[in-house]
Amino acid sequence: MKSSPSQGGFTLIEVMAAFAVFALLFGVVLQVLSTSMQNTRRAGDYTQAALWAQTKLDSVGREAMIEPGRTSGRFDDRFSWTLDISEEMMFDEGGVDVIDLPIALYRLELIVEWGDELQREAVFTTLRSVDMNWEERQRAGM
């Protein structure tokens, strides 16, 4: 009598080892995707904060003269802002007397804050020059 041919296939241990490897790799892939989604959300939030900041900084000095001080407000339900305006001293190393110039230099620092569980913020700083005789020129031109 002939012996029966052995059947090909995987043993139970091989199947369990393959399933364990698959489970570990699947967990790693899920972690990578989760981190990627968090980073994408964070980048979107910073982009939105930068757009709000650009809008706010562009409007400073357009409707009224720039005045030193601190103001704050909200852009929407998620984003709020604080604007600090301070006068900067101008120095010139070339010998020009900058005190006699009819220009004032202001430092604008805008802090945009957002977040639910974890409060985040982005700080935007710029300098703005102001013609001190602008209002007089406007009245004279009318």
C-alpha positions, 0 to 999 in steps of 0.5 A: 500500500502506498503512503498518502501524499502529504498535503501542502499548507500552513500550520496553525503556528505559521498562521498565528505568527503571520496574523501577529505580524499583520496586526503589528504592522497595521497598528504602526500604519494607523499610528502614522496616519493619525500623526499625519492627520494631526500635522495636517490639521495643525498646518491648516490652523497655522495657515488660517492664523496667518491669513487672519493676521495678514488681514488684521495687520493690513487694516491697521492705520487705514481707518485711523492713525496708528496709536500706541497701545493694546487692543484685542478681539475675536476673528471668529469662534476659534481665533482671537487676537491681541495687538500691541503697538509701540513706538520704535526709536529710529537710529541712523548711522549715516549722520542723518538727524532722524529726530527731525524727520516727519515720520514715526516708526511703530512696532506691531506685534499681533498674537493670534490664539486658537485651540480647544484642549491645547491652546496654540498661538502664533506671533506676527511682528512688523514695523509700520512707518507713519507720515506725521503730517498726513492729516494736515496734507489731507486737509490742505488738499481738500 
